[in-house]
Amino acid sequence: MRPTARRTCLVTGANRGLGLEFTRQLVADGTFVIGACRSPGTARSLRALLDQNSGIVVLMDVADSASVRAAAAEASRNQP
């Protein structure tokens, strides 16, 4: 990775608990976060934490391979 490149991390279960805390810490460190959760519409704390400069929220259910593929496609379209 180039020294000037910005790190990007995917956090699953990012809307609550440990996932939300990991997201907070990564954003504070300057990382672009892809916050994945099953219910983005109700993920108010996650949406408040992430803006266009710090990350995106994507719908993803890790138990559903089609959902994972769709989240990967959305994330690749919306990264800086």
RAZIVEN-V833493 format. One record per residue. PHI is phi in whole degrees, -180 to 180 (* if undefined). PSI is psi as a letter, one per 20 degrees, with the letter a starting at -180 (none if undefined). D_FIRST is the distance of its C-alpha to the first C-alpha in Angstrom with 1 decimal. Layout:
phi=PHI psi=PSI d_first=D_FIRST
phi=PHI psi=PSI d_first=D_FIRST
This chain:
phi=* psi=p d_first=0.0
phi=-68 psi=q d_first=3.8
phi=-60 psi=h d_first=6.4
phi=-90 psi=i d_first=8.3
phi=-72 psi=q d_first=6.6
phi=-91 psi=p d_first=8.9
phi=-75 psi=q d_first=8.7
phi=-123 psi=p d_first=11.3
phi=-129 psi=q d_first=13.8
phi=-100 psi=p d_first=16.9
phi=-119 psi=o d_first=20.0
phi=-89 psi=q d_first=23.1
phi=64 psi=k d_first=26.5
phi=-75 psi=i d_first=25.0
phi=-87 psi=i d_first=28.4
phi=-162 psi=r d_first=30.1
phi=56 psi=c d_first=30.1
phi=-62 psi=h d_first=27.0
phi=-60 psi=g d_first=24.9
phi=-67 psi=h d_first=26.0
phi=-67 psi=g d_first=25.4
phi=-59 psi=g d_first=21.9
phi=-61 psi=g d_first=21.3
phi=-56 psi=g d_first=23.0
phi=-68 psi=g d_first=20.9
phi=-65 psi=g d_first=17.5
phi=-62 psi=g d_first=18.9
phi=-62 psi=h d_first=20.2
phi=-86 psi=i d_first=16.8
phi=90 psi=j d_first=15.5
phi=-82 psi=q d_first=13.8
phi=-81 psi=p d_first=14.8
phi=-112 psi=p d_first=17.0
phi=-98 psi=o d_first=18.6
phi=-91 psi=o d_first=21.8
phi=-102 psi=p d_first=23.8
phi=-156 psi=r d_first=27.5
phi=-81 psi=h d_first=30.7
phi=-133 psi=m d_first=32.5
phi=-60 psi=h d_first=30.4
phi=-65 psi=h d_first=33.7
phi=-106 psi=j d_first=34.8
phi=-87 psi=m d_first=31.5
phi=-61 psi=g d_first=32.6
phi=-64 psi=g d_first=30.8
phi=-66 psi=g d_first=27.5
phi=-63 psi=h d_first=28.2
phi=-67 psi=h d_first=29.2
phi=-77 psi=h d_first=26.0
phi=-101 psi=p d_first=23.7
phi=-123 psi=a d_first=24.1
phi=-61 psi=h d_first=22.3
phi=-87 psi=h d_first=19.9
phi=-106 psi=i d_first=19.1
phi=162 psi=a d_first=19.3
phi=-137 psi=q d_first=21.6
phi=-108 psi=p d_first=24.2
phi=-127 psi=q d_first=24.7
phi=-78 psi=p d_first=27.6
phi=-158 psi=p d_first=26.8
phi=-113 psi=o d_first=29.1
phi=-64 psi=i d_first=27.1
phi=-86 psi=i d_first=30.5
phi=-121 psi=o d_first=30.7
phi=-62 psi=h d_first=28.5
phi=-66 psi=h d_first=29.5
phi=-65 psi=g d_first=28.4
phi=-64 psi=g d_first=24.9
phi=-63 psi=g d_first=24.6
phi=-65 psi=h d_first=25.9
phi=-66 psi=g d_first=23.6
phi=-63 psi=g d_first=20.5
phi=-64 psi=g d_first=22.0
phi=-64 psi=g d_first=22.7
phi=-63 psi=g d_first=19.3
phi=-68 psi=h d_first=17.7
phi=-76 psi=h d_first=20.3
phi=-113 psi=j d_first=19.8
phi=-80 psi=q d_first=16.2
phi=-69 psi=none d_first=15.4
